[in-house]
Amino acid sequence: HSAPNKNFSSSGYCMLNPGLEYVCFYANGGNKVLGSIPAGDYEMKWWNPRTAGGFSAPQVINHGGGVSSVATPDSTNDWVLHIKKRN
């Protein structure tokens, strides 16, 4: 039930199921600003598209709602961010 969203993160390509799941591809690492996400508990993890190693260990975040920023695991390579609402 996701759909592409060009405005969620100005420096990435994202698909959203708003309030439930967010997936963004960033061609270059660094600090990234995300669009508005509703308040709640989320699981956030990174995938390295250059290896077959899968996702990083998930981080549980308690988001207060609104715009937020994240930093990729390194500042030069491409990364995929996956954020999913926890039940």
PDB file with one MODEL, atoms N, CA, C and O in Angstrom:
MODEL        1
ATOM      1  N   HIS A   1       0.814  -1.199   0.000  1.00  0.00           N
ATOM      2  CA  HIS A   1       0.000   0.000   0.000  1.00  0.00           C
ATOM      3  C   HIS A   1       0.854   1.257   0.000  1.00  0.00           C
ATOM      4  O   HIS A   1       0.374   2.324   0.382  1.00  0.00           O
ATOM      5  N   SER A   2       2.110   1.153  -0.421  1.00  0.00           N
ATOM      6  CA  SER A   2       2.970   2.332  -0.474  1.00  0.00           C
ATOM      7  C   SER A   2       2.858   3.010  -1.830  1.00  0.00           C
ATOM      8  O   SER A   2       2.390   2.428  -2.809  1.00  0.00           O
ATOM      9  N   ALA A   3       3.300   4.248  -1.853  1.00  0.00           N
ATOM     10  CA  ALA A   3       3.314   5.013  -3.092  1.00  0.00           C
ATOM     11  C   ALA A   3       4.535   5.916  -3.086  1.00  0.00           C
ATOM     12  O   ALA A   3       4.961   6.370  -2.024  1.00  0.00           O
ATOM     13  N   PRO A   4       5.113   6.188  -4.269  1.00  0.00           N
ATOM     14  CA  PRO A   4       6.240   7.118  -4.342  1.00  0.00           C
ATOM     15  C   PRO A   4       5.814   8.496  -3.837  1.00  0.00           C
ATOM     16  O   PRO A   4       4.673   8.920  -4.020  1.00  0.00           O
ATOM     17  N   ASN A   5       6.754   9.177  -3.201  1.00  0.00           N
ATOM     18  CA  ASN A   5       6.497  10.525  -2.710  1.00  0.00           C
ATOM     19  C   ASN A   5       7.750  11.351  -2.946  1.00  0.00           C
ATOM     20  O   ASN A   5       8.767  11.130  -2.289  1.00  0.00           O
ATOM     21  N   LYS A   6       7.693  12.296  -3.872  1.00  0.00           N
ATOM     22  CA  LYS A   6       8.854  13.122  -4.234  1.00  0.00           C
ATOM     23  C   LYS A   6       9.180  14.175  -3.190  1.00  0.00           C
ATOM     24  O   LYS A   6      10.284  14.719  -3.196  1.00  0.00           O
ATOM     25  N   ASN A   7       8.251  14.475  -2.297  1.00  0.00           N
ATOM     26  CA  ASN A   7       8.443  15.583  -1.356  1.00  0.00           C
ATOM     27  C   ASN A   7       8.818  15.160   0.053  1.00  0.00           C
ATOM     28  O   ASN A   7       9.088  16.023   0.888  1.00  0.00           O
ATOM     29  N   PHE A   8       8.846  13.862   0.352  1.00  0.00           N
ATOM     30  CA  PHE A   8       9.106  13.433   1.720  1.00  0.00           C
ATOM     31  C   PHE A   8      10.538  13.718   2.160  1.00  0.00           C
ATOM     32  O   PHE A   8      10.765  14.142   3.293  1.00  0.00           O
ATOM     33  N   SER A   9      11.498  13.491   1.279  1.00  0.00           N
ATOM     34  CA  SER A   9      12.903  13.767   1.590  1.00  0.00           C
ATOM     35  C   SER A   9      13.535  14.356   0.346  1.00  0.00           C
ATOM     36  O   SER A   9      13.627  13.687  -0.683  1.00  0.00           O
ATOM     37  N   SER A  10      13.969  15.596   0.430  1.00  0.00           N
ATOM     38  CA  SER A  10      14.458  16.301  -0.759  1.00  0.00           C
ATOM     39  C   SER A  10      15.696  15.668  -1.378  1.00  0.00           C
ATOM     40  O   SER A  10      15.977  15.900  -2.554  1.00  0.00           O
ATOM     41  N   SER A  11      16.434  14.884  -0.625  1.00  0.00           N
ATOM     42  CA  SER A  11      17.675  14.316  -1.164  1.00  0.00           C
ATOM     43  C   SER A  11      17.575  12.818  -1.439  1.00  0.00           C
ATOM     44  O   SER A  11      18.593  12.172  -1.687  1.00  0.00           O
ATOM     45  N   GLY A  12      16.358  12.252  -1.399  1.00  0.00           N
ATOM     46  CA  GLY A  12      16.223  10.815  -1.608  1.00  0.00           C
ATOM     47  C   GLY A  12      15.002  10.465  -2.428  1.00  0.00           C
ATOM     48  O   GLY A  12      14.159  11.311  -2.724  1.00  0.00           O
ATOM     49  N   TYR A  13      14.930   9.206  -2.784  1.00  0.00           N
ATOM     50  CA  TYR A  13      13.773   8.656  -3.489  1.00  0.00           C
ATOM     51  C   TYR A  13      13.017   7.799  -2.488  1.00  0.00           C
ATOM     52  O   TYR A  13      13.565   6.832  -1.959  1.00  0.00           O
ATOM     53  N   CYS A  14      11.755   8.148  -2.223  1.00  0.00           N
ATOM     54  CA  CYS A  14      11.030   7.496  -1.136  1.00  0.00           C
ATOM     55  C   CYS A  14       9.702   6.908  -1.587  1.00  0.00           C
ATOM     56  O   CYS A  14       9.062   7.381  -2.526  1.00  0.00           O
ATOM     57  N   MET A  15       9.315   5.847  -0.868  1.00  0.00           N
ATOM     58  CA  MET A  15       7.982   5.266  -0.987  1.00  0.00           C
ATOM     59  C   MET A  15       7.392   5.273   0.417  1.00  0.00           C
ATOM     60  O   MET A  15       8.070   4.945   1.391  1.00  0.00           O
ATOM     61  N   LEU A  16       6.118   5.650   0.507  1.00  0.00           N
ATOM     62  CA  LEU A  16       5.487   5.795   1.814  1.00  0.00           C
ATOM     63  C   LEU A  16       4.157   5.070   1.887  1.00  0.00           C
ATOM     64  O   LEU A  16       3.410   4.983   0.913  1.00  0.00           O
ATOM     65  N   ASN A  17       3.897   4.567   3.048  1.00  0.00           N
ATOM     66  CA  ASN A  17       2.558   4.205   3.482  1.00  0.00           C
ATOM     67  C   ASN A  17       2.401   5.053   4.741  1.00  0.00           C
ATOM     68  O   ASN A  17       2.652   4.568   5.844  1.00  0.00           O
ATOM     69  N   PRO A  18       1.987   6.326   4.590  1.00  0.00           N
ATOM     70  CA  PRO A  18       2.066   7.310   5.669  1.00  0.00           C
ATOM     71  C   PRO A  18       1.518   6.811   7.006  1.00  0.00           C
ATOM     72  O   PRO A  18       0.428   6.245   7.100  1.00  0.00           O
ATOM     73  N   GLY A  19       2.331   7.051   8.030  1.00  0.00           N
ATOM     74  CA  GLY A  19       1.986   6.644   9.381  1.00  0.00           C
ATOM     75  C   GLY A  19       2.349   5.205   9.698  1.00  0.00           C
ATOM     76  O   GLY A  19       2.329   4.803  10.861  1.00  0.00           O
ATOM     77  N   LEU A  20       2.685   4.411   8.660  1.00  0.00           N
ATOM     78  CA  LEU A  20       2.989   3.001   8.875  1.00  0.00           C
ATOM     79  C   LEU A  20       4.384   2.586   8.428  1.00  0.00           C
ATOM     80  O   LEU A  20       5.088   1.892   9.162  1.00  0.00           O
ATOM     81  N   GLU A  21       4.796   3.007   7.222  1.00  0.00           N
ATOM     82  CA  GLU A  21       6.075   2.522   6.693  1.00  0.00           C
ATOM     83  C   GLU A  21       6.664   3.519   5.704  1.00  0.00           C
ATOM     84  O   GLU A  21       5.951   4.147   4.921  1.00  0.00           O
ATOM     85  N   TYR A  22       8.008   3.648   5.765  1.00  0.00           N
ATOM     86  CA  TYR A  22       8.745   4.597   4.938  1.00  0.00           C
ATOM     87  C   TYR A  22      10.021   3.911   4.443  1.00  0.00           C
ATOM     88  O   TYR A  22      10.750   3.310   5.231  1.00  0.00           O
ATOM     89  N   VAL A  23      10.287   4.000   3.147  1.00  0.00           N
ATOM     90  CA  VAL A  23      11.512   3.443   2.580  1.00  0.00           C
ATOM     91  C   VAL A  23      12.113   4.518   1.682  1.00  0.00           C
ATOM     92  O   VAL A  23      11.446   5.025   0.779  1.00  0.00           O
ATOM     93  N   CYS A  24      13.387   4.868   1.935  1.00  0.00           N
ATOM     94  CA  CYS A  24      14.051   5.905   1.144  1.00  0.00           C
ATOM     95  C   CYS A  24      15.415   5.420   0.675  1.00  0.00           C
ATOM     96  O   CYS A  24      16.164   4.807   1.437  1.00  0.00           O
ATOM     97  N   PHE A  25      15.728   5.698  -0.578  1.00  0.00           N
ATOM     98  CA  PHE A  25      17.046   5.422  -1.137  1.00  0.00           C
ATOM     99  C   PHE A  25      17.790   6.737  -1.252  1.00  0.00           C
ATOM    100  O   PHE A  25      17.268   7.718  -1.782  1.00  0.00           O
ATOM    101  N   TYR A  26      19.027   6.748  -0.746  1.00  0.00           N
ATOM    102  CA  TYR A  26      19.887   7.924  -0.839  1.00  0.00           C
ATOM    103  C   TYR A  26      21.130   7.560  -1.631  1.00  0.00           C
ATOM    104  O   TYR A  26      21.881   6.669  -1.235  1.00  0.00           O
ATOM    105  N   ALA A  27      21.353   8.242  -2.748  1.00  0.00           N
ATOM    106  CA  ALA A  27      22.513   7.968  -3.606  1.00  0.00           C
ATOM    107  C   ALA A  27      23.815   8.407  -2.942  1.00  0.00           C
ATOM    108  O   ALA A  27      24.881   7.884  -3.268  1.00  0.00           O
ATOM    109  N   ASN A  28      23.740   9.351  -2.025  1.00  0.00           N
ATOM    110  CA  ASN A  28      24.917   9.838  -1.294  1.00  0.00           C
ATOM    111  C   ASN A  28      24.583   9.893   0.186  1.00  0.00           C
ATOM    112  O   ASN A  28      23.479  10.283   0.567  1.00  0.00           O
ATOM    113  N   GLY A  29      25.528   9.505   1.011  1.00  0.00           N
ATOM    114  CA  GLY A  29      25.323   9.522   2.453  1.00  0.00           C
ATOM    115  C   GLY A  29      25.340  10.917   3.030  1.00  0.00           C
ATOM    116  O   GLY A  29      25.468  11.904   2.304  1.00  0.00           O
ATOM    117  N   GLY A  30      25.210  10.992   4.345  1.00  0.00           N
ATOM    118  CA  GLY A  30      25.236  12.269   5.061  1.00  0.00           C
ATOM    119  C   GLY A  30      23.982  12.475   5.877  1.00  0.00           C
ATOM    120  O   GLY A  30      23.226  11.533   6.113  1.00  0.00           O
ATOM    121  N   ASN A  31      23.759  13.701   6.309  1.00  0.00           N
ATOM    122  CA  ASN A  31      22.566  14.040   7.084  1.00  0.00           C
ATOM    123  C   ASN A  31      21.384  14.238   6.147  1.00  0.00           C
ATOM    124  O   ASN A  31      21.503  14.921   5.129  1.00  0.00           O
ATOM    125  N   LYS A  32      20.241  13.642   6.488  1.00  0.00           N
ATOM    126  CA  LYS A  32      19.047  13.700   5.649  1.00  0.00           C
ATOM    127  C   LYS A  32      17.865  14.207   6.467  1.00  0.00           C
ATOM    128  O   LYS A  32      17.687  13.820   7.622  1.00  0.00           O
ATOM    129  N   VAL A  33      17.063  15.068   5.863  1.00  0.00           N
ATOM    130  CA  VAL A  33      15.845  15.579   6.506  1.00  0.00           C
ATOM    131  C   VAL A  33      14.667  14.796   5.959  1.00  0.00           C
ATOM    132  O   VAL A  33      14.503  14.659   4.747  1.00  0.00           O
ATOM    133  N   LEU A  34      13.850  14.286   6.865  1.00  0.00           N
ATOM    134  CA  LEU A  34      12.653  13.540   6.497  1.00  0.00           C
ATOM    135  C   LEU A  34      11.430  14.415   6.691  1.00  0.00           C
ATOM    136  O   LEU A  34      11.427  15.317   7.529  1.00  0.00           O
ATOM    137  N   GLY A  35      10.404  14.150   5.921  1.00  0.00           N
ATOM    138  CA  GLY A  35       9.146  14.869   6.068  1.00  0.00           C
ATOM    139  C   GLY A  35       8.453  14.501   7.362  1.00  0.00           C
ATOM    140  O   GLY A  35       9.012  13.795   8.201  1.00  0.00           O
ATOM    141  N   SER A  36       7.262  14.971   7.514  1.00  0.00           N
ATOM    142  CA  SER A  36       6.508  14.773   8.750  1.00  0.00           C
ATOM    143  C   SER A  36       6.077  13.319   8.927  1.00  0.00           C
ATOM    144  O   SER A  36       5.516  12.702   8.021  1.00  0.00           O
ATOM    145  N   ILE A  37       6.352  12.794  10.111  1.00  0.00           N
ATOM    146  CA  ILE A  37       5.955  11.443  10.510  1.00  0.00           C
ATOM    147  C   ILE A  37       5.120  11.591  11.779  1.00  0.00           C
ATOM    148  O   ILE A  37       5.510  12.329  12.683  1.00  0.00           O
ATOM    149  N   PRO A  38       3.967  10.900  11.866  1.00  0.00           N
ATOM    150  CA  PRO A  38       3.151  10.998  13.080  1.00  0.00           C
ATOM    151  C   PRO A  38       3.908  10.490  14.319  1.00  0.00           C
ATOM    152  O   PRO A  38       4.820   9.670  14.215  1.00  0.00           O
ATOM    153  N   ALA A  39       3.516  10.985  15.458  1.00  0.00           N
ATOM    154  CA  ALA A  39       4.118  10.540  16.720  1.00  0.00           C
ATOM    155  C   ALA A  39       3.882   9.047  16.916  1.00  0.00           C
ATOM    156  O   ALA A  39       2.843   8.510  16.533  1.00  0.00           O
ATOM    157  N   GLY A  40       4.869   8.389  17.519  1.00  0.00           N
ATOM    158  CA  GLY A  40       4.726   6.968  17.822  1.00  0.00           C
ATOM    159  C   GLY A  40       6.063   6.270  17.911  1.00  0.00           C
ATOM    160  O   GLY A  40       7.116   6.889  17.764  1.00  0.00           O
ATOM    161  N   ASP A  41       6.008   4.965  18.156  1.00  0.00           N
ATOM    162  CA  ASP A  41       7.208   4.133  18.218  1.00  0.00           C
ATOM    163  C   ASP A  41       7.459   3.511  16.854  1.00  0.00           C
ATOM    164  O   ASP A  41       6.554   2.948  16.239  1.00  0.00           O
ATOM    165  N   TYR A  42       8.701   3.619  16.386  1.00  0.00           N
ATOM    166  CA  TYR A  42       9.082   3.119  15.074  1.00  0.00           C
ATOM    167  C   TYR A  42      10.359   2.291  15.180  1.00  0.00           C
ATOM    168  O   TYR A  42      11.166   2.472  16.092  1.00  0.00           O
ATOM    169  N   GLU A  43      10.518   1.388  14.235  1.00  0.00           N
ATOM    170  CA  GLU A  43      11.756   0.630  14.084  1.00  0.00           C
ATOM    171  C   GLU A  43      12.458   1.189  12.853  1.00  0.00           C
ATOM    172  O   GLU A  43      11.862   1.280  11.779  1.00  0.00           O
ATOM    173  N   MET A  44      13.722   1.562  13.009  1.00  0.00           N
ATOM    174  CA  MET A  44      14.498   2.147  11.920  1.00  0.00           C
ATOM    175  C   MET A  44      15.726   1.274  11.667  1.00  0.00           C
ATOM    176  O   MET A  44      16.422   0.883  12.603  1.00  0.00           O
ATOM    177  N   LYS A  45      15.985   0.972  10.390  1.00  0.00           N
ATOM    178  CA  LYS A  45      17.186   0.204  10.045  1.00  0.00           C
ATOM    179  C   LYS A  45      17.698   0.642   8.677  1.00  0.00           C
ATOM    180  O   LYS A  45      16.965   1.208   7.866  1.00  0.00           O
ATOM    181  N   TRP A  46      18.975   0.364   8.450  1.00  0.00           N
ATOM    182  CA  TRP A  46      19.652   0.739   7.208  1.00  0.00           C
ATOM    183  C   TRP A  46      20.019  -0.513   6.427  1.00  0.00           C
ATOM    184  O   TRP A  46      20.360  -1.544   7.006  1.00  0.00           O
ATOM    185  N   TRP A  47      19.946  -0.410   5.109  1.00  0.00           N
ATOM    186  CA  TRP A  47      20.384  -1.489   4.221  1.00  0.00           C
ATOM    187  C   TRP A  47      21.489  -0.952   3.335  1.00  0.00           C
ATOM    188  O   TRP A  47      21.380   0.130   2.757  1.00  0.00           O
ATOM    189  N   ASN A  48      22.562  -1.738   3.240  1.00  0.00           N
ATOM    190  CA  ASN A  48      23.711  -1.378   2.417  1.00  0.00           C
ATOM    191  C   ASN A  48      23.526  -2.046   1.054  1.00  0.00           C
ATOM    192  O   ASN A  48      23.690  -3.262   0.954  1.00  0.00           O
ATOM    193  N   PRO A  49      23.190  -1.290  -0.003  1.00  0.00           N
ATOM    194  CA  PRO A  49      22.940  -1.905  -1.304  1.00  0.00           C
ATOM    195  C   PRO A  49      24.208  -2.403  -2.004  1.00  0.00           C
ATOM    196  O   PRO A  49      24.120  -3.033  -3.057  1.00  0.00           O
ATOM    197  N   ARG A  50      25.364  -2.133  -1.442  1.00  0.00           N
ATOM    198  CA  ARG A  50      26.619  -2.575  -2.059  1.00  0.00           C
ATOM    199  C   ARG A  50      27.022  -3.972  -1.613  1.00  0.00           C
ATOM    200  O   ARG A  50      27.951  -4.556  -2.171  1.00  0.00           O
ATOM    201  N   THR A  51      26.337  -4.510  -0.617  1.00  0.00           N
ATOM    202  CA  THR A  51      26.655  -5.851  -0.117  1.00  0.00           C
ATOM    203  C   THR A  51      25.377  -6.684  -0.060  1.00  0.00           C
ATOM    204  O   THR A  51      24.275  -6.154  -0.200  1.00  0.00           O
ATOM    205  N   ALA A  52      25.530  -7.955   0.142  1.00  0.00           N
ATOM    206  CA  ALA A  52      24.366  -8.839   0.292  1.00  0.00           C
ATOM    207  C   ALA A  52      24.099  -9.113   1.765  1.00  0.00           C
ATOM    208  O   ALA A  52      23.450 -10.101   2.108  1.00  0.00           O
ATOM    209  N   GLY A  53      24.596  -8.246   2.632  1.00  0.00           N
ATOM    210  CA  GLY A  53      24.527  -8.489   4.064  1.00  0.00           C
ATOM    211  C   GLY A  53      23.202  -8.196   4.731  1.00  0.00           C
ATOM    212  O   GLY A  53      23.047  -8.473   5.920  1.00  0.00           O
ATOM    213  N   GLY A  54      22.247  -7.651   4.015  1.00  0.00           N
ATOM    214  CA  GLY A  54      20.946  -7.367   4.619  1.00  0.00           C
ATOM    215  C   GLY A  54      20.940  -6.080   5.416  1.00  0.00           C
ATOM    216  O   GLY A  54      21.802  -5.217   5.248  1.00  0.00           O
ATOM    217  N   PHE A  55      19.945  -5.968   6.290  1.00  0.00           N
ATOM    218  CA  PHE A  55      19.743  -4.752   7.069  1.00  0.00           C
ATOM    219  C   PHE A  55      20.639  -4.705   8.300  1.00  0.00           C
ATOM    220  O   PHE A  55      21.078  -5.736   8.808  1.00  0.00           O
ATOM    221  N   SER A  56      20.900  -3.479   8.770  1.00  0.00           N
ATOM    222  CA  SER A  56      21.606  -3.274  10.034  1.00  0.00           C
ATOM    223  C   SER A  56      20.671  -3.673  11.171  1.00  0.00           C
ATOM    224  O   SER A  56      19.484  -3.920  10.961  1.00  0.00           O
ATOM    225  N   ALA A  57      21.218  -3.731  12.356  1.00  0.00           N
ATOM    226  CA  ALA A  57      20.392  -3.998  13.536  1.00  0.00           C
ATOM    227  C   ALA A  57      19.374  -2.870  13.672  1.00  0.00           C
ATOM    228  O   ALA A  57      19.735  -1.699  13.550  1.00  0.00           O
ATOM    229  N   PRO A  58      18.115  -3.201  13.922  1.00  0.00           N
ATOM    230  CA  PRO A  58      17.097  -2.146  14.029  1.00  0.00           C
ATOM    231  C   PRO A  58      17.266  -1.314  15.292  1.00  0.00           C
ATOM    232  O   PRO A  58      17.694  -1.805  16.336  1.00  0.00           O
ATOM    233  N   GLN A  59      16.919  -0.048  15.162  1.00  0.00           N
ATOM    234  CA  GLN A  59      16.878   0.862  16.300  1.00  0.00           C
ATOM    235  C   GLN A  59      15.417   1.171  16.557  1.00  0.00           C
ATOM    236  O   GLN A  59      14.665   1.432  15.618  1.00  0.00           O
ATOM    237  N   VAL A  60      15.006   1.145  17.806  1.00  0.00           N
ATOM    238  CA  VAL A  60      13.645   1.548  18.159  1.00  0.00           C
ATOM    239  C   VAL A  60      13.702   3.019  18.539  1.00  0.00           C
ATOM    240  O   VAL A  60      14.495   3.428  19.387  1.00  0.00           O
ATOM    241  N   ILE A  61      12.850   3.802  17.898  1.00  0.00           N
ATOM    242  CA  ILE A  61      12.808   5.234  18.185  1.00  0.00           C
ATOM    243  C   ILE A  61      11.408   5.626  18.615  1.00  0.00           C
ATOM    244  O   ILE A  61      10.420   5.126  18.078  1.00  0.00           O
ATOM    245  N   ASN A  62      11.328   6.523  19.586  1.00  0.00           N
ATOM    246  CA  ASN A  62      10.057   7.094  19.996  1.00  0.00           C
ATOM    247  C   ASN A  62      10.027   8.483  19.395  1.00  0.00           C
ATOM    248  O   ASN A  62      10.670   9.406  19.896  1.00  0.00           O
ATOM    249  N   HIS A  63       9.274   8.622  18.318  1.00  0.00           N
ATOM    250  CA  HIS A  63       9.234   9.879  17.577  1.00  0.00           C
ATOM    251  C   HIS A  63       8.100  10.749  18.112  1.00  0.00           C
ATOM    252  O   HIS A  63       6.968  10.288  18.262  1.00  0.00           O
ATOM    253  N   GLY A  64       8.410  11.989  18.393  1.00  0.00           N
ATOM    254  CA  GLY A  64       7.422  12.913  18.938  1.00  0.00           C
ATOM    255  C   GLY A  64       6.480  13.499  17.903  1.00  0.00           C
ATOM    256  O   GLY A  64       5.565  14.246  18.250  1.00  0.00           O
ATOM    257  N   GLY A  65       6.695  13.169  16.631  1.00  0.00           N
ATOM    258  CA  GLY A  65       5.852  13.693  15.561  1.00  0.00           C
ATOM    259  C   GLY A  65       6.520  14.851  14.850  1.00  0.00           C
ATOM    260  O   GLY A  65       7.274  15.614  15.454  1.00  0.00           O
ATOM    261  N   GLY A  66       6.240  14.978  13.558  1.00  0.00           N
ATOM    262  CA  GLY A  66       6.772  16.083  12.772  1.00  0.00           C
ATOM    263  C   GLY A  66       7.988  15.700  11.956  1.00  0.00           C
ATOM    264  O   GLY A  66       8.273  14.522  11.737  1.00  0.00           O
ATOM    265  N   VAL A  67       8.695  16.720  11.514  1.00  0.00           N
ATOM    266  CA  VAL A  67       9.885  16.567  10.678  1.00  0.00           C
ATOM    267  C   VAL A  67      11.043  16.083  11.538  1.00  0.00           C
ATOM    268  O   VAL A  67      11.152  16.458  12.705  1.00  0.00           O
ATOM    269  N   SER A  68      11.903  15.256  10.969  1.00  0.00           N
ATOM    270  CA  SER A  68      13.076  14.777  11.703  1.00  0.00           C
ATOM    271  C   SER A  68      14.251  14.652  10.753  1.00  0.00           C
ATOM    272  O   SER A  68      14.101  14.794   9.540  1.00  0.00           O
ATOM    273  N   SER A  69      15.411  14.388  11.310  1.00  0.00           N
ATOM    274  CA  SER A  69      16.596  14.188  10.484  1.00  0.00           C
ATOM    275  C   SER A  69      17.303  12.915  10.933  1.00  0.00           C
ATOM    276  O   SER A  69      17.203  12.497  12.087  1.00  0.00           O
ATOM    277  N   VAL A  70      18.022  12.309   9.987  1.00  0.00           N
ATOM    278  CA  VAL A  70      18.794  11.102  10.251  1.00  0.00           C
ATOM    279  C   VAL A  70      20.149  11.248   9.575  1.00  0.00           C
ATOM    280  O   VAL A  70      20.301  12.026   8.633  1.00  0.00           O
ATOM    281  N   ALA A  71      21.121  10.504  10.056  1.00  0.00           N
ATOM    282  CA  ALA A  71      22.447  10.470   9.434  1.00  0.00           C
ATOM    283  C   ALA A  71      22.694   9.051   8.936  1.00  0.00           C
ATOM    284  O   ALA A  71      22.517   8.088   9.683  1.00  0.00           O
ATOM    285  N   THR A  72      23.098   8.921   7.687  1.00  0.00           N
ATOM    286  CA  THR A  72      23.415   7.609   7.130  1.00  0.00           C
ATOM    287  C   THR A  72      24.627   7.027   7.860  1.00  0.00           C
ATOM    288  O   THR A  72      25.376   7.775   8.489  1.00  0.00           O
ATOM    289  N   PRO A  73      24.836   5.712   7.790  1.00  0.00           N
ATOM    290  CA  PRO A  73      25.971   5.103   8.489  1.00  0.00           C
ATOM    291  C   PRO A  73      27.340   5.632   8.063  1.00  0.00           C
ATOM    292  O   PRO A  73      28.280   5.604   8.857  1.00  0.00           O
ATOM    293  N   ASP A  74      27.467   6.107   6.842  1.00  0.00           N
ATOM    294  CA  ASP A  74      28.685   6.830   6.445  1.00  0.00           C
ATOM    295  C   ASP A  74      28.271   7.971   5.539  1.00  0.00           C
ATOM    296  O   ASP A  74      27.127   8.029   5.087  1.00  0.00           O
ATOM    297  N   SER A  75      29.194   8.877   5.273  1.00  0.00           N
ATOM    298  CA  SER A  75      28.811  10.100   4.563  1.00  0.00           C
ATOM    299  C   SER A  75      29.070  10.074   3.062  1.00  0.00           C
ATOM    300  O   SER A  75      28.829  11.078   2.393  1.00  0.00           O
ATOM    301  N   THR A  76      29.549   8.967   2.510  1.00  0.00           N
ATOM    302  CA  THR A  76      29.890   8.986   1.087  1.00  0.00           C
ATOM    303  C   THR A  76      29.129   7.985   0.227  1.00  0.00           C
ATOM    304  O   THR A  76      28.965   8.220  -0.970  1.00  0.00           O
ATOM    305  N   ASN A  77      28.664   6.889   0.788  1.00  0.00           N
ATOM    306  CA  ASN A  77      28.058   5.829  -0.017  1.00  0.00           C
ATOM    307  C   ASN A  77      26.539   5.935  -0.082  1.00  0.00           C
ATOM    308  O   ASN A  77      25.927   6.745   0.615  1.00  0.00           O
ATOM    309  N   ASP A  78      25.940   5.098  -0.936  1.00  0.00           N
ATOM    310  CA  ASP A  78      24.490   5.045  -1.040  1.00  0.00           C
ATOM    311  C   ASP A  78      23.915   4.132   0.041  1.00  0.00           C
ATOM    312  O   ASP A  78      24.555   3.165   0.454  1.00  0.00           O
ATOM    313  N   TRP A  79      22.687   4.453   0.499  1.00  0.00           N
ATOM    314  CA  TRP A  79      22.034   3.723   1.585  1.00  0.00           C
ATOM    315  C   TRP A  79      20.532   3.691   1.377  1.00  0.00           C
ATOM    316  O   TRP A  79      19.967   4.557   0.710  1.00  0.00           O
ATOM    317  N   VAL A  80      19.888   2.680   1.958  1.00  0.00           N
ATOM    318  CA  VAL A  80      18.431   2.591   1.978  1.00  0.00           C
ATOM    319  C   VAL A  80      17.983   2.632   3.436  1.00  0.00           C
ATOM    320  O   VAL A  80      18.493   1.887   4.273  1.00  0.00           O
ATOM    321  N   LEU A  81      17.031   3.503   3.729  1.00  0.00           N
ATOM    322  CA  LEU A  81      16.473   3.646   5.068  1.00  0.00           C
ATOM    323  C   LEU A  81      15.087   3.010   5.096  1.00  0.00           C
ATOM    324  O   LEU A  81      14.268   3.254   4.211  1.00  0.00           O
ATOM    325  N   HIS A  82      14.830   2.193   6.118  1.00  0.00           N
ATOM    326  CA  HIS A  82      13.507   1.591   6.298  1.00  0.00           C
ATOM    327  C   HIS A  82      13.009   1.944   7.694  1.00  0.00           C
ATOM    328  O   HIS A  82      13.662   1.642   8.693  1.00  0.00           O
ATOM    329  N   ILE A  83      11.849   2.585   7.751  1.00  0.00           N
ATOM    330  CA  ILE A  83      11.224   2.949   9.021  1.00  0.00           C
ATOM    331  C   ILE A  83       9.833   2.329   9.029  1.00  0.00           C
ATOM    332  O   ILE A  83       9.068   2.488   8.079  1.00  0.00           O
ATOM    333  N   LYS A  84       9.512   1.619  10.112  1.00  0.00           N
ATOM    334  CA  LYS A  84       8.222   0.948  10.207  1.00  0.00           C
ATOM    335  C   LYS A  84       7.610   1.175  11.586  1.00  0.00           C
ATOM    336  O   LYS A  84       8.280   1.046  12.611  1.00  0.00           O
ATOM    337  N   LYS A  85       6.334   1.513  11.588  1.00  0.00           N
ATOM    338  CA  LYS A  85       5.598   1.719  12.847  1.00  0.00           C
ATOM    339  C   LYS A  85       5.549   0.408  13.621  1.00  0.00           C
ATOM    340  O   LYS A  85       5.288  -0.649  13.047  1.00  0.00           O
ATOM    341  N   ARG A  86       5.797   0.481  14.915  1.00  0.00           N
ATOM    342  CA  ARG A  86       5.718  -0.710  15.779  1.00  0.00           C
ATOM    343  C   ARG A  86       4.299  -0.860  16.273  1.00  0.00           C
ATOM    344  O   ARG A  86       3.597   0.130  16.480  1.00  0.00           O
ATOM    345  N   ASN A  87       3.881  -2.084  16.462  1.00  0.00           N
ATOM    346  CA  ASN A  87       2.520  -2.362  16.962  1.00  0.00           C
ATOM    347  C   ASN A  87       2.413  -2.080  18.439  1.00  0.00           C
ATOM    348  O   ASN A  87       1.345  -2.257  19.025  1.00  0.00           O
TER     349      ASN A  87
ENDMDL
END
